[in-house]
C-alpha cells in the first residue's frame, strides 16, 4: 500500500470478494455507511449507483464505479468486532457492491491524477475505501493542463466542476445523442459558447480569435444565439427581393458550377449507360469554356468545334466498322448532319476570319455528305478518308480559334464557373449531335425544371463568374483573416426538398477538399468544426449493394469521408441526433467522444451500447431515465465516464427548440395573433423572386 494513502483505514468500507476484468464484487462491512458517509471530510451520499470507490494497489488506487448495490442474507455477520457467534443464531443481512474498473488514481507532487486503463487488478480480501473530497474531485476533474472549458458539474462527486480539453473534444469527432427535449441542442450551443468564451479570456491584448465553426441547421434554431460572441454569418434561402436581411444574414449560395458529375447525376437521375457519359462530357467542355473571357464571342463555337473533333477522332480510332452505316444504328452521317446544323447557327453571331473558318468546315461536311447521300432512314458506309477530310478542315481553323485540345484544364468535377443557360444549350447540342434526343427527353426535362425553378435558382444560380468566385465563397463560408472568430450558420429550413441533399453534399465536399488543399499548400492544418444538427437526416444509412447514384447516398458518403479522413486535415465533426440507430455506422464508429442525453428507444440504446469504447458496467442503463440537462460523457475527451449536469444557458443563448407552451396559449397567458393573409402573400410571392 502506498504511503500517499495513509488515511485508508479511516475510509475503508469493505473488502474485495471476487475479481474479473469487467466486474469486481465487494463485501461491505457491517459498520460501513448506509446512506451518508461522514468519514471523508465532508458528508456525501454512499452507497449510490454510479458513485465511486477506490481499491489501493502498488500503483496508487484502482478507481471503480458502483454498478449494483444489494443485500444477501447470511447466518452470521462477518465482522472482526463480533465474536460470540453462538449467542445469536439469526440471519444477518450482508450488503454487497458490484463495481466496474475505470482507471488508476495516482498521486504525484501532492496532486492526484487519473491514468486511463487498468493493468493491475486487486486480489480477494484487498480493502475498498471511499474517496475523500480531494480524491473525488480529482476523479471527475480533468487534470489535463489543456482542460480549460467547464461544461458542467458532477452530481455524484459533490458537484465538482467538469472540464474538457478542446483539442481532444473538437480534434476528434464527437456525437451528442438524445431524445427530443432531453437538452442536446442546448448542449451543442453551450459547447460552442463556453469554448469561445474561455478562448477569449486567454487572448492576448489586440489579438483576434482564429476559430471556425460551420453549423448545418435544418430547423433555423441557431441563427440568433451567437450574436456578439464571434463573427457570425447566417446563410439562408431568400424568400423574395423585398426581404430585409439582418446585418449577419446572407443569401445561401451553392452554385451549380460547384457540383461534380456525381452530384449532377443524382439530381438529374441520370442513367449510367445513356446519360452519365454525355453529362460528364458536357461538364468537361463547359468548364473549359468557363475559364475563357466571357465577352469572347468565340467561346461557344470553339467549344463545339472541339466536341466535333473529339467525336471524329473517336470514330477514326475505332476504325472502319464504327462508321459503316446500317438501319437502326446511329452513324457518322447523322452526326455530321447535326454538326452542320449547329455550326450554321454560329454564323449569325460571328464575322470575319472566324466566320470563314466555320464556313470551310461546313463545306467539308457538305462535300462528304454529297458523296454519301442518305438512303431512306440511314446513310451508306463512310470510309476513313471522309473522316480525315473534315478533321483537316477543323485543324486548319486553329490559327483563329486557338489550339483545339479537348481535355485541357479542369475535369468534369472541378469547381470552375459556367452559366446554367450555357450548360443547357451545350447539353442539347451534344444530344442532337449524338442523335440521342429520344433517350434524353426525361433527363433534359429534369435538368431544365431544376435550373429554371425560381425557388432553387436563388441558391444555385450565378450569372457571372464575378458574382461569387470560389475564393470569396471560401472566405464567407469557412472564414478569413479579418474575422474575429467565424461561425457560419447554414439555415436549411426553407431549402426545397428537391435539392436539400445535393446542397449539403456539395457544401461538405467543398469544405473538406478546401482543407485538404490548405494543408498541402501550407504544410499545416486549419482547425475547423462542422456541426450537424438532426444528423440522422443527412447521415442516413444507405444500401451499399446498389450502384445507383442518389442524392442522400452522396450526402452520407461525404460525411463518411470527413469522419474517416477529416482529422488529418483539421476538420472535425460534431453531430447531434435523436435517432442514432438511423445514422451511418461508419460515422458513429469514428466518433471518439460521446455526450449521451436521455434515450428511450430500445434500438437506439442498443446501438449506443455497441459503439461506446469504454467498459461502463451498467452506467448506460441510466439512459432512459436521465433528467433534462443531465448527460453521460465518455470517450477520448473524458478521463472516465461521468454523469454530468450541463451548465445552464441564458434564455437568449438557447436554440429555438423548446417545447411549445400549449396550456399558456390556450388560457390566454401567451398571446398568439393569427394573420394568415401576410403569410400566404409572402408564400405565394416566393414564385416571383
C-alpha positions as CSV (number, residue, x, y, z in Angstrom):
1,X,0.0,0.0,0.0
2,X,1.4,3.4,-1.0
3,X,2.3,5.9,1.7
4,X,0.2,8.5,-0.1
5,X,-2.9,6.6,1.1
6,X,-2.1,6.7,4.8
7,X,-5.7,7.5,5.8
8,X,-7.0,4.4,4.2
9,X,-8.0,2.8,7.5
10,X,-10.5,5.6,8.3
11,X,-12.0,5.4,4.8
12,X,-12.3,1.6,4.5
13,X,-15.8,0.4,3.8
14,X,-15.3,-3.2,2.7
15,X,-13.2,-5.9,1.1
16,X,-12.8,-7.4,-2.4
17,X,-14.8,-10.6,-2.7
18,X,-14.3,-11.6,-6.4
19,X,-12.4,-10.1,-9.4
20,X,-12.9,-10.2,-13.1
21,X,-11.8,-7.7,-15.9
22,X,-15.3,-6.4,-16.2
23,X,-16.6,-6.7,-12.6
24,X,-15.3,-6.6,-9.1
25,X,-17.6,-7.6,-6.2
26,X,-17.2,-6.0,-2.8
27,X,-18.5,-7.1,0.6
28,X,-19.3,-4.1,2.7
29,X,-18.5,-4.2,6.4
30,X,-21.3,-4.0,8.9
31,X,-20.3,-0.6,10.1
32,X,-20.0,0.9,6.5
33,X,-22.1,4.0,5.8
34,X,-25.7,3.2,4.8
35,X,-26.9,6.5,3.4
36,X,-24.4,9.2,4.1
37,X,-20.7,8.9,4.7
38,X,-19.1,11.4,7.1
39,X,-15.7,9.9,7.3
40,X,-14.3,11.6,4.2
41,X,-14.1,15.2,5.4
42,X,-17.5,16.2,4.1
43,X,-20.9,14.4,4.1
44,X,-21.5,12.5,0.9
45,X,-24.1,10.0,-0.3
46,X,-23.0,6.4,0.0
47,X,-23.5,3.9,-1.3
48,X,-25.1,5.1,-4.6
49,X,-25.2,3.6,-8.1
50,X,-22.7,5.4,-10.3
51,X,-20.7,6.6,-7.2
52,X,-17.0,5.9,-6.9
53,X,-14.8,3.8,-4.6
54,X,-11.0,3.2,-4.6
55,X,-9.0,0.0,-4.2
56,X,-5.4,0.8,-3.2
57,X,-2.6,-1.0,-5.0
58,X,1.1,-0.7,-5.8
59,X,0.4,1.9,-8.5
60,X,-1.9,4.1,-6.4
61,X,-5.6,3.1,-6.3
62,X,-7.9,1.5,-8.8
63,X,-11.0,3.6,-9.5
64,X,-14.3,1.7,-9.5
65,X,-17.8,2.9,-10.4
66,X,-20.6,1.3,-8.5
67,X,-23.0,-0.5,-10.8
68,X,-25.0,-2.6,-8.4
69,X,-25.9,-2.4,-4.7
70,X,-27.7,-5.3,-2.9
71,X,-28.2,-7.4,0.2
72,X,-27.6,-11.1,0.8
73,X,-28.7,-12.8,4.0
74,X,-26.1,-14.9,5.9
75,X,-26.3,-16.7,9.2
76,X,-23.5,-14.8,10.9
77,X,-22.3,-11.2,10.5
78,X,-18.8,-11.3,9.0
79,X,-17.1,-8.8,11.2
80,X,-14.0,-8.9,13.3
81,X,-15.7,-7.0,16.1
82,X,-18.4,-9.7,16.7
83,X,-17.0,-12.9,18.3
84,X,-19.9,-14.6,20.1
85,X,-21.4,-16.3,17.1
86,X,-23.2,-18.9,19.1
87,X,-25.2,-16.4,21.2
88,X,-27.3,-15.2,18.3
89,X,-28.3,-17.7,15.6
90,X,-30.4,-15.4,13.3
91,X,-30.0,-14.5,9.6
92,X,-27.9,-11.3,9.2
93,X,-28.0,-9.0,6.1
94,X,-24.7,-8.6,4.2
95,X,-24.5,-5.6,1.9
96,X,-22.6,-6.0,-1.3
97,X,-21.5,-3.9,-4.3
98,X,-20.5,-4.6,-7.9
99,X,-18.1,-2.1,-9.4
100,X,-16.7,-1.6,-12.9
101,X,-13.0,-0.8,-13.0
102,X,-12.3,2.5,-14.9
103,X,-8.6,3.6,-14.3
104,X,-5.9,4.3,-11.8
105,X,-5.7,7.3,-9.4
106,X,-2.1,8.3,-8.8
107,X,-0.5,11.0,-6.5
108,X,2.4,13.0,-7.8
109,X,3.8,16.1,-6.2
110,X,0.9,16.1,-3.8
111,X,-1.6,16.2,-6.7
112,X,-3.9,13.4,-7.8
113,X,-4.1,12.4,-11.4
114,X,-6.0,9.8,-13.4
115,X,-4.5,7.3,-15.8
116,X,-6.9,5.6,-18.1
117,X,-6.9,1.8,-18.2
118,X,-6.3,-0.9,-15.6
119,X,-3.1,-3.0,-15.7
120,X,-3.0,-4.2,-12.0
121,X,-6.2,-5.8,-10.6
122,X,-6.8,-6.3,-6.9
123,X,-6.8,-9.6,-5.0
124,X,-9.5,-11.1,-3.0
125,X,-9.5,-9.5,0.5
126,X,-8.0,-6.2,-0.5
127,X,-9.5,-3.2,1.3
128,X,-12.0,-1.0,-0.6
129,X,-12.1,2.7,0.5
130,X,-14.4,5.6,-0.1
131,X,-12.6,8.6,-1.7
132,X,-12.3,11.8,0.3
133,X,-13.2,15.2,-1.2
134,X,-9.8,15.9,-2.8
135,X,-9.7,12.4,-4.4
136,X,-13.3,12.7,-5.6
137,X,-12.7,16.0,-7.3
138,X,-9.5,14.6,-8.9
139,X,-11.6,11.7,-10.3
140,X,-14.1,13.9,-12.1
141,X,-12.0,17.0,-12.8
142,X,-9.8,16.6,-15.9
143,X,-6.3,17.3,-14.7
144,X,-5.1,17.7,-18.3
145,X,-3.3,21.1,-18.5
146,X,-5.4,22.0,-21.6
147,X,-8.7,21.0,-20.0
148,X,-9.9,24.6,-19.8
149,X,-13.6,24.6,-20.7
150,X,-16.1,24.0,-18.0
151,X,-19.2,22.2,-19.3
152,X,-21.0,21.3,-16.0
153,X,-20.7,19.7,-12.6
154,X,-20.8,16.0,-11.4
155,X,-23.7,15.4,-9.1
156,X,-22.1,12.1,-8.0
157,X,-18.9,13.9,-6.9
158,X,-20.3,16.7,-4.6
159,X,-20.9,18.9,-7.7
160,X,-17.3,19.1,-8.6
161,X,-16.8,21.0,-11.9
162,X,-16.2,19.0,-15.0
163,X,-13.7,20.3,-17.7
164,X,-12.9,19.2,-21.2
165,X,-9.8,19.7,-23.4
166,X,-10.9,21.4,-26.6
167,X,-8.1,19.7,-28.6
168,X,-9.4,16.3,-27.6
169,X,-13.1,17.3,-27.9
170,X,-13.1,19.1,-31.2
171,X,-9.9,17.5,-32.7
172,X,-11.6,14.1,-32.9
173,X,-15.2,13.6,-33.8
174,X,-18.0,13.9,-31.2
175,X,-21.6,12.7,-31.1
176,X,-24.3,14.3,-28.9
177,X,-27.2,11.9,-28.8
178,X,-30.6,12.1,-27.1
179,X,-34.3,12.2,-27.5
180,X,-36.2,15.4,-28.3
181,X,-36.5,17.6,-25.3
182,X,-33.6,16.0,-23.5
183,X,-31.4,19.1,-23.9
184,X,-29.0,18.1,-26.7
185,X,-29.5,21.3,-28.7
186,X,-28.6,23.4,-25.7
187,X,-25.6,21.2,-25.1
188,X,-24.4,21.7,-28.7
189,X,-24.9,25.5,-28.4
190,X,-23.3,25.6,-25.0
191,X,-20.2,23.7,-26.1
192,X,-19.5,26.3,-28.7
193,X,-20.3,29.2,-26.5
194,X,-18.4,28.0,-23.4
195,X,-15.3,27.1,-25.6
196,X,-15.2,30.5,-27.3
197,X,-15.8,32.5,-24.1
198,X,-12.9,30.7,-22.5
199,X,-10.7,31.2,-25.6
200,X,-11.5,34.9,-25.5
201,X,-10.3,35.0,-21.8
202,X,-6.9,33.8,-22.9
203,X,-6.4,36.1,-25.9
204,X,-3.5,38.5,-25.6
205,X,-4.4,42.1,-25.9
206,X,-5.0,43.1,-29.6
207,X,-5.3,39.6,-30.8
208,X,-8.3,38.1,-32.6
209,X,-10.0,34.7,-32.2
210,X,-9.0,32.3,-35.0
211,X,-11.8,29.8,-34.5
212,X,-14.1,28.3,-37.2
213,X,-17.4,26.6,-36.7
214,X,-19.8,25.7,-39.6
215,X,-23.3,24.8,-38.4
216,X,-25.8,22.9,-40.6
217,X,-29.1,24.0,-39.1
218,X,-32.1,22.2,-40.7
219,X,-34.7,23.9,-38.4
220,X,-33.5,27.5,-38.0
221,X,-32.6,27.1,-34.3
222,X,-29.2,28.8,-34.2
223,X,-29.5,32.0,-36.3
224,X,-29.6,34.5,-33.4
225,X,-28.0,32.8,-30.5
226,X,-24.3,33.6,-31.1
227,X,-24.6,37.3,-31.7
228,X,-21.7,39.3,-30.2
229,X,-19.7,36.1,-29.4
230,X,-17.9,35.9,-32.7
231,X,-18.1,37.0,-36.4
232,X,-21.5,35.3,-37.2
233,X,-22.8,34.8,-40.7
234,X,-26.2,33.2,-41.3
235,X,-26.8,31.9,-44.8
236,X,-30.5,31.2,-45.7
237,X,-32.8,30.9,-48.6
238,X,-34.1,34.4,-49.7
239,X,-37.8,34.4,-50.0
240,X,-38.2,37.5,-52.2
241,X,-36.5,40.7,-53.2
242,X,-38.4,42.6,-50.5
243,X,-36.9,40.6,-47.7
244,X,-34.9,42.8,-45.3
245,X,-31.9,40.7,-44.2
246,X,-30.2,41.3,-40.8
247,X,-26.7,42.5,-40.6
248,X,-25.3,39.0,-40.4
249,X,-27.9,37.3,-42.7
250,X,-27.0,36.5,-46.4
251,X,-28.5,34.6,-49.3
252,X,-27.4,31.0,-49.3
253,X,-25.4,30.3,-52.4
254,X,-24.2,26.9,-53.5
255,X,-23.7,27.5,-57.3
256,X,-24.4,24.7,-59.7
257,X,-20.9,25.1,-61.2
258,X,-19.5,23.8,-57.8
259,X,-21.4,20.5,-58.3
260,X,-19.3,17.5,-59.5
261,X,-20.5,14.9,-62.1
262,X,-21.9,12.6,-59.4
263,X,-24.0,15.3,-57.8
264,X,-25.3,16.3,-61.2
265,X,-26.1,12.7,-61.9
266,X,-28.1,12.3,-58.7
267,X,-30.2,15.5,-59.1
268,X,-30.9,14.7,-62.8
269,X,-31.5,11.0,-62.1
270,X,-29.0,10.1,-64.9
271,X,-28.8,6.5,-66.1
272,X,-25.3,5.0,-66.1
273,X,-25.2,3.9,-69.7
274,X,-27.1,6.7,-71.6
275,X,-26.9,9.9,-69.6
276,X,-23.8,9.9,-67.4
277,X,-21.2,9.7,-70.2
278,X,-22.8,12.6,-72.1
279,X,-23.2,14.6,-68.9
280,X,-19.5,14.2,-68.0
281,X,-18.5,15.3,-71.4
282,X,-20.8,18.4,-71.2
283,X,-19.3,19.3,-67.8
284,X,-15.7,19.0,-69.1
285,X,-16.3,21.1,-72.1
286,X,-18.5,23.7,-70.4
287,X,-16.0,24.2,-67.6
288,X,-13.1,24.6,-70.0
289,X,-15.1,27.3,-71.8
290,X,-15.8,28.9,-68.4
291,X,-12.1,29.6,-68.0
292,X,-12.1,31.9,-71.0
293,X,-13.2,35.5,-71.3
294,X,-17.0,35.8,-71.0
295,X,-17.0,38.6,-73.6
296,X,-15.2,36.4,-76.2
297,X,-17.8,35.6,-78.8
298,X,-15.7,32.6,-79.9
299,X,-16.2,30.6,-76.7
300,X,-19.3,28.7,-77.8
301,X,-18.2,27.9,-81.4
302,X,-14.8,26.9,-80.2
303,X,-16.3,24.6,-77.6
304,X,-18.5,23.0,-80.2
305,X,-15.7,22.6,-82.7
306,X,-13.7,20.8,-80.0
307,X,-16.6,18.4,-79.4
308,X,-16.9,17.6,-83.1
309,X,-13.1,17.0,-83.3
310,X,-13.3,14.6,-80.3
311,X,-16.2,12.7,-81.9
312,X,-14.5,12.3,-85.3
313,X,-11.2,11.1,-83.7
314,X,-13.2,8.5,-81.7
315,X,-14.7,7.2,-85.0
316,X,-11.2,7.2,-86.5
317,X,-9.7,5.3,-83.6
318,X,-12.4,2.7,-83.7
319,X,-11.8,2.0,-87.4
320,X,-14.0,1.3,-90.4
321,X,-16.5,-0.8,-88.6
322,X,-17.6,2.1,-86.4
323,X,-18.5,4.2,-89.4
324,X,-20.3,1.6,-91.5
325,X,-23.9,2.5,-91.7
326,X,-26.9,0.3,-91.4
327,X,-30.6,0.8,-90.3
328,X,-31.3,1.3,-86.6
329,X,-27.7,2.4,-85.7
330,X,-26.5,6.0,-85.3
331,X,-23.6,6.6,-87.6
332,X,-21.3,9.2,-88.9
333,X,-23.8,10.7,-91.4
334,X,-26.3,11.6,-88.7
335,X,-23.6,13.1,-86.6
336,X,-22.4,15.2,-89.5
337,X,-25.9,16.5,-90.3
338,X,-26.4,17.6,-86.7
339,X,-22.9,19.2,-86.6
340,X,-23.6,21.1,-89.8
341,X,-26.8,22.5,-88.4
342,X,-25.2,23.6,-85.1
343,X,-22.2,25.2,-86.9
344,X,-24.6,27.2,-89.1
345,X,-26.2,28.7,-86.1
346,X,-22.9,30.3,-85.1
347,X,-22.6,32.2,-88.4
348,X,-25.1,34.8,-87.1
349,X,-23.0,35.8,-84.1
350,X,-19.5,36.0,-85.6
351,X,-17.9,37.5,-88.6
352,X,-14.5,38.0,-90.3
353,X,-12.0,35.2,-90.4
354,X,-13.7,33.0,-87.7
355,X,-16.8,33.0,-89.9
356,X,-14.8,32.0,-92.9
357,X,-13.2,29.1,-91.0
358,X,-16.6,27.8,-89.9
359,X,-17.8,28.0,-93.5
360,X,-14.8,26.0,-94.5
361,X,-15.7,23.3,-92.0
362,X,-19.4,23.3,-93.1
363,X,-18.3,23.0,-96.8
364,X,-16.1,20.0,-96.0
365,X,-19.0,18.3,-94.2
366,X,-21.4,19.1,-97.1
367,X,-18.8,17.6,-99.6
368,X,-18.7,14.3,-97.7
369,X,-22.5,14.2,-97.4
370,X,-22.9,14.8,-101.1
371,X,-20.7,11.8,-101.8
372,X,-22.6,9.7,-99.3
373,X,-26.2,10.8,-99.6
374,X,-28.9,9.4,-97.2
375,X,-30.8,6.4,-98.5
376,X,-34.1,6.4,-96.7
377,X,-33.6,6.1,-93.0
378,X,-29.9,5.6,-93.0
379,X,-26.6,6.6,-94.6
380,X,-24.3,4.3,-96.6
381,X,-20.9,3.4,-95.3
382,X,-18.2,6.0,-94.9
383,X,-14.5,5.5,-95.0
384,X,-11.5,6.9,-93.2
385,X,-10.8,9.4,-96.0
386,X,-14.1,11.0,-95.3
387,X,-13.2,11.5,-91.7
388,X,-9.7,12.9,-92.5
389,X,-11.1,15.5,-94.9
390,X,-13.3,17.0,-92.2
391,X,-10.6,16.7,-89.5
392,X,-8.2,18.6,-91.8
393,X,-10.7,21.4,-92.2
394,X,-11.2,21.7,-88.5
395,X,-7.4,21.6,-87.7
396,X,-6.9,24.4,-90.2
397,X,-9.1,26.7,-88.0
398,X,-6.7,26.5,-85.0
399,X,-5.0,29.7,-86.1
400,X,-8.2,31.6,-85.4
401,X,-9.8,29.6,-82.6
402,X,-6.6,28.5,-80.8
403,X,-5.2,25.1,-80.2
404,X,-8.1,22.6,-80.2
405,X,-7.5,20.2,-77.3
406,X,-10.4,18.5,-75.7
407,X,-9.0,17.7,-72.2
408,X,-7.2,20.8,-71.3
409,X,-7.5,22.3,-67.9
410,X,-10.3,21.3,-65.5
411,X,-12.0,17.9,-65.5
412,X,-15.8,17.4,-65.1
413,X,-15.5,17.7,-61.3
414,X,-13.5,20.9,-60.9
415,X,-15.4,23.9,-59.4
416,X,-15.0,26.1,-62.4
417,X,-17.6,28.7,-63.3
418,X,-20.2,28.2,-66.1
419,X,-23.6,29.7,-66.7
420,X,-26.6,27.5,-66.4
421,X,-28.0,28.6,-69.8
422,X,-24.8,27.6,-71.5
423,X,-24.9,24.2,-69.8
424,X,-28.4,23.5,-71.1
425,X,-27.7,24.7,-74.6
426,X,-24.5,22.7,-74.8
427,X,-26.2,19.6,-73.4
428,X,-29.0,19.9,-76.1
429,X,-26.4,20.4,-78.8
430,X,-24.4,17.3,-77.9
431,X,-27.6,15.2,-77.5
432,X,-28.6,16.3,-81.0
433,X,-25.1,15.7,-82.4
434,X,-25.2,12.1,-81.0
435,X,-28.7,11.6,-82.2
436,X,-29.7,10.8,-78.6
437,X,-32.7,13.1,-78.2
438,X,-35.1,10.1,-77.8
439,X,-33.1,8.9,-74.8
440,X,-32.7,12.3,-73.3
441,X,-36.2,13.6,-73.1
442,X,-36.9,12.9,-69.4
443,X,-33.3,13.7,-68.5
444,X,-33.4,17.1,-70.2
445,X,-36.8,17.9,-68.7
446,X,-35.5,17.1,-65.2
447,X,-32.4,19.3,-65.7
448,X,-34.4,22.2,-67.1
449,X,-37.0,22.0,-64.3
450,X,-34.3,22.2,-61.7
451,X,-32.3,25.0,-63.3
452,X,-35.4,27.1,-64.1
453,X,-37.2,26.6,-60.7
454,X,-37.3,30.1,-59.2
455,X,-37.1,28.7,-55.6
456,X,-34.0,26.8,-56.4
457,X,-32.4,29.4,-58.7
458,X,-31.7,31.8,-55.8
459,X,-29.5,29.2,-54.3
460,X,-27.7,27.6,-57.3
461,X,-27.6,30.3,-60.0
462,X,-24.8,32.7,-60.6
463,X,-25.0,35.0,-63.7
464,X,-21.3,35.9,-63.9
465,X,-18.0,34.4,-62.6
466,X,-17.5,37.6,-60.5
467,X,-20.8,37.3,-58.6
468,X,-19.3,34.9,-56.1
469,X,-15.9,33.4,-57.1
470,X,-14.6,30.4,-55.3
471,X,-12.1,32.3,-53.2
472,X,-14.8,34.6,-51.9
473,X,-17.2,31.7,-51.2
474,X,-14.5,30.1,-49.1
475,X,-13.9,33.4,-47.3
476,X,-17.5,33.7,-46.4
477,X,-18.4,30.1,-45.5
478,X,-15.2,28.9,-43.8
479,X,-13.7,32.2,-42.6
480,X,-10.9,34.6,-43.4
481,X,-8.0,36.6,-41.8
482,X,-10.3,39.5,-40.9
483,X,-12.7,37.5,-38.8
484,X,-12.6,37.7,-35.0
485,X,-13.6,34.0,-34.9
486,X,-16.0,32.7,-37.5
487,X,-19.4,31.0,-37.0
488,X,-21.2,30.2,-40.3
489,X,-24.8,29.1,-39.8
490,X,-26.2,27.3,-42.9
491,X,-30.0,27.6,-42.4
492,X,-31.5,24.8,-44.5
493,X,-35.1,25.2,-43.2
494,X,-36.6,26.8,-46.4
495,X,-34.4,24.9,-48.9
496,X,-36.6,23.0,-51.4
497,X,-36.6,19.3,-50.7
498,X,-35.5,18.5,-54.3
499,X,-32.0,19.8,-53.8
500,X,-31.6,19.6,-50.0
501,X,-29.3,16.5,-50.0
502,X,-27.3,17.7,-53.0
503,X,-26.7,21.1,-51.4
504,X,-25.5,19.5,-48.2
505,X,-23.3,17.1,-50.2
506,X,-21.7,19.9,-52.2
507,X,-21.1,22.0,-49.1
508,X,-19.4,19.3,-47.1
509,X,-17.3,18.1,-50.1
510,X,-16.1,21.6,-50.9
511,X,-15.3,22.3,-47.3
512,X,-13.4,19.0,-46.9
513,X,-11.4,19.5,-50.2
514,X,-10.6,23.1,-49.2
515,X,-9.0,21.8,-46.0
516,X,-7.1,19.1,-47.9
517,X,-5.6,21.7,-50.2
518,X,-4.9,24.1,-47.4
519,X,-2.7,21.5,-45.7
520,X,-0.9,20.7,-49.0
521,X,-0.3,24.4,-49.7
522,X,0.8,25.4,-46.2
523,X,2.1,22.3,-44.5
524,X,-0.3,22.9,-41.6
525,X,-3.9,22.1,-40.9
526,X,-6.7,24.7,-40.5
527,X,-8.7,23.7,-37.4
528,X,-12.4,23.8,-38.2
529,X,-15.5,22.1,-36.7
530,X,-18.5,21.1,-38.8
531,X,-21.6,21.0,-36.6
532,X,-24.5,18.9,-37.9
533,X,-27.9,19.2,-36.2
534,X,-30.5,16.5,-36.8
535,X,-27.7,14.4,-38.3
536,X,-30.0,11.4,-38.9
537,X,-31.5,13.4,-41.8
538,X,-28.2,13.8,-43.7
539,X,-26.0,10.9,-42.4
540,X,-28.6,8.2,-43.0
541,X,-27.8,4.6,-43.7
542,X,-28.0,3.6,-47.3
543,X,-27.9,0.4,-49.4
544,X,-24.3,-0.1,-50.3
545,X,-25.1,-3.1,-52.6
546,X,-26.5,-0.9,-55.4
547,X,-24.6,1.3,-57.9
548,X,-27.5,3.8,-58.2
549,X,-26.3,7.3,-57.5
550,X,-28.8,9.1,-55.2
551,X,-28.5,12.4,-53.5
552,X,-28.9,11.1,-49.9
553,X,-26.3,8.4,-50.6
554,X,-23.8,11.0,-51.9
555,X,-24.6,13.2,-48.9
556,X,-23.9,10.4,-46.4
557,X,-20.7,9.4,-48.2
558,X,-19.4,13.0,-47.9
559,X,-19.8,12.8,-44.1
560,X,-18.3,9.3,-44.1
561,X,-15.2,10.7,-45.9
562,X,-14.9,13.5,-43.3
563,X,-15.4,11.1,-40.5
564,X,-12.6,8.8,-41.8
565,X,-10.1,11.4,-43.0
566,X,-11.1,14.9,-41.8
567,X,-9.0,14.8,-38.6
568,X,-5.8,14.6,-40.7
569,X,-6.8,17.9,-42.3
570,X,-8.0,19.7,-39.2
571,X,-11.8,19.2,-40.0
572,X,-13.8,17.8,-37.0
573,X,-17.4,16.7,-36.8
574,X,-19.8,17.5,-34.0
575,X,-23.0,15.6,-34.8
576,X,-26.3,15.8,-32.9
577,X,-29.1,13.3,-33.4
578,X,-32.2,11.8,-31.7
579,X,-32.1,8.6,-33.7
580,X,-28.6,7.0,-33.5
581,X,-29.9,3.7,-34.9
582,X,-30.6,5.5,-38.2
583,X,-27.1,7.0,-38.5
584,X,-24.4,5.6,-40.7
585,X,-22.3,3.2,-38.6
586,X,-19.2,4.4,-40.4
587,X,-19.6,7.9,-39.0
588,X,-20.7,6.8,-35.5
589,X,-17.8,4.4,-35.2
590,X,-15.3,7.2,-36.0
591,X,-16.7,9.4,-33.1
592,X,-14.3,9.3,-30.2
593,X,-16.3,11.3,-27.6
594,X,-20.0,10.8,-26.8
595,X,-22.4,13.0,-24.8
596,X,-25.5,10.9,-24.2
597,X,-28.7,12.5,-23.0
598,X,-31.9,10.6,-22.3
599,X,-32.5,7.8,-24.9
600,X,-35.7,5.8,-24.5
601,X,-35.9,3.8,-27.8
602,X,-34.6,0.2,-27.4
603,X,-32.9,0.2,-30.8
604,X,-31.2,3.5,-30.1
605,X,-29.9,2.3,-26.7
606,X,-28.7,-0.9,-28.3
607,X,-26.8,1.0,-31.0
608,X,-25.1,3.3,-28.4
609,X,-24.0,0.3,-26.2
610,X,-22.4,-1.3,-29.2
611,X,-20.4,1.8,-30.2
612,X,-19.1,3.2,-27.0
613,X,-15.5,2.2,-26.3
614,X,-15.4,2.1,-22.5
615,X,-16.1,-0.7,-20.0
616,X,-19.0,1.0,-18.5
617,X,-20.8,-1.6,-16.4
618,X,-24.4,-0.5,-16.1
619,X,-24.0,3.3,-16.5
620,X,-25.7,3.2,-19.8
621,X,-28.8,1.7,-18.2
622,X,-29.3,5.2,-16.9
623,X,-30.1,6.4,-20.4
624,X,-33.9,6.0,-20.3
625,X,-34.3,7.9,-17.0
626,X,-31.7,10.7,-17.3
627,X,-33.4,14.1,-16.5
628,X,-33.2,17.0,-18.9
629,X,-29.8,18.8,-18.8
630,X,-28.0,15.7,-17.4
631,X,-25.9,13.6,-19.7
632,X,-23.3,10.9,-19.7
633,X,-20.0,12.0,-21.2
634,X,-17.4,9.3,-22.1
635,X,-14.6,8.7,-24.6
636,X,-11.5,10.5,-25.6
637,X,-12.3,13.9,-24.1
638,X,-13.3,12.4,-20.6
639,X,-10.8,10.8,-18.3
640,X,-13.6,8.4,-17.1
641,X,-17.3,8.1,-17.9
642,X,-19.3,10.6,-15.9
643,X,-22.8,11.7,-15.4
644,X,-22.7,15.5,-15.8
645,X,-25.2,18.2,-15.1
646,X,-24.6,20.6,-18.0
647,X,-24.1,24.3,-17.5
648,X,-27.2,26.4,-17.8
649,X,-27.5,28.8,-20.8
650,X,-29.3,32.1,-20.6
651,X,-32.7,32.1,-22.4
652,X,-31.3,34.3,-25.2
653,X,-28.5,31.9,-25.9
654,X,-30.7,28.8,-26.2
655,X,-31.6,27.4,-29.6
656,X,-35.2,27.8,-30.6
657,X,-36.2,24.2,-29.8
658,X,-38.1,24.3,-26.5
659,X,-41.4,22.5,-26.1
660,X,-44.5,24.5,-27.2
661,X,-46.5,26.0,-24.3
662,X,-49.9,24.7,-25.2
663,X,-51.6,25.5,-21.9
664,X,-50.5,29.1,-21.6
665,X,-51.7,29.7,-25.2
666,X,-55.0,28.0,-24.6
667,X,-55.6,30.0,-21.4
668,X,-54.5,33.4,-22.9
669,X,-51.3,33.8,-20.8
670,X,-49.3,33.7,-24.0
671,X,-50.7,35.8,-26.9
672,X,-50.9,34.4,-30.4
673,X,-52.3,36.6,-33.1
674,X,-53.2,34.9,-36.4
675,X,-52.8,36.7,-39.8
676,X,-52.7,34.0,-42.5
677,X,-53.0,36.7,-45.2
678,X,-49.5,38.0,-44.6
679,X,-48.1,34.5,-44.5
680,X,-49.9,33.4,-47.7
681,X,-48.9,36.6,-49.5
682,X,-45.3,36.0,-48.7
683,X,-45.6,32.3,-49.5
684,X,-47.1,32.9,-52.9
685,X,-44.6,35.6,-53.8
686,X,-41.8,33.1,-53.5
687,X,-42.5,32.2,-57.1
688,X,-41.9,35.9,-58.1
689,X,-38.4,36.1,-56.7
